[in-house]
Amino acid sequence: MSAHTPDQPQSLKGDHSVSGLRCALVVSEFNPLVTHGLLEQALLTLEAQGMDRRELTVVWVPGAFELPLVAKRLAVTGRFEVIICLGAIIRGETAHYDLICDTTARGISQASLETGIPIIFGVVTTETVDQALERSTPGSLNRGRAAALAAIEMATLIRRLKI
C-alpha cells in the first residue's frame, strides 16, 4: 500500500516481485507451434523476474476448451497464488471459433471469480495462423510474456489486498 495524503486517494498496485510466488501454467496442446512459443516466453519472463523454473508447475490440456476446468481445479487446491492459461484459437471456416473463444474466456473468468485466485487469460485468438505466430514468437507482441507479467502483477496486488 502506498502512503497517501488527505487530498490524494490511496493507491494500490501490484509489482513484479516474485518472492515466494506460487504459479501454475495451464497450456493447450492444440496448435503446438503457437502454444509452445507462448509457454517458452512466459517461462523466460518469469525467470527474468527471479522465479526458478523448477518451482513452476506446467499442466497440459488437449485444447483451449479444457483450460478453465483445469485452471479452476488447480486454484481450489490452495497451492497456487496465480494461474496462467495459455492457448491458441485460430479462426476456421465454421462457427466453432466463436464458440470456443466465448466459452474459454467466460470459463477462465468464472473460475477466477469463484476461487479468488487470479487466472490469467493468455489465449491468443486470431483470424490467421500468421497472426497467431506473430503473437507467440519472441518479441514485444508475445502474449505469453504479457500473461506472465500480468500474473505477477495480479498476484502481488492480491497479496496487498489481503493486508
VENZI-V209649 format. One record per backbone hydrogen bond with DSSP energy under -1.0 kcal/mol. NH is the residue of the N-H (numbers start at 1). CO is the residue of the C=O. Records with the same first field share a line. If there is no record, write none. Layout:
NH = CO + CO
//
This chain:
2 = 11
8 = 5
21 = 18
24 = 82
25 = 57
26 = 84
27 = 59
28 = 86
29 = 61
34 = 31
35 = 31
36 = 32
38 = 34
39 = 35
40 = 36
41 = 37
42 = 38
43 = 39
44 = 40
45 = 41
46 = 42
47 = 43
48 = 44
49 = 45
50 = 47
51 = 46
55 = 52
56 = 53
57 = 23
59 = 25
61 = 27
67 = 64
70 = 66
71 = 67
72 = 68
73 = 69
74 = 70
75 = 71
76 = 72
78 = 75
81 = 22
82 = 22
83 = 118
84 = 24
85 = 120
86 = 26
87 = 122
89 = 124
91 = 126
99 = 95
100 = 96
101 = 97
102 = 98
103 = 99
104 = 100
105 = 101
106 = 102
107 = 103
108 = 104
109 = 105
110 = 106
111 = 107
112 = 108
113 = 109
114 = 110
115 = 111
116 = 112
120 = 83
122 = 85 + 120
124 = 87
126 = 89
132 = 128
133 = 129
134 = 130
135 = 131
136 = 133
137 = 133
142 = 139
143 = 135
146 = 142
147 = 143
148 = 144
149 = 145
150 = 146
151 = 147
152 = 148
153 = 149
154 = 150
155 = 151
156 = 152
157 = 153
158 = 154
159 = 155
160 = 156
161 = 157
162 = 158
163 = 160
//
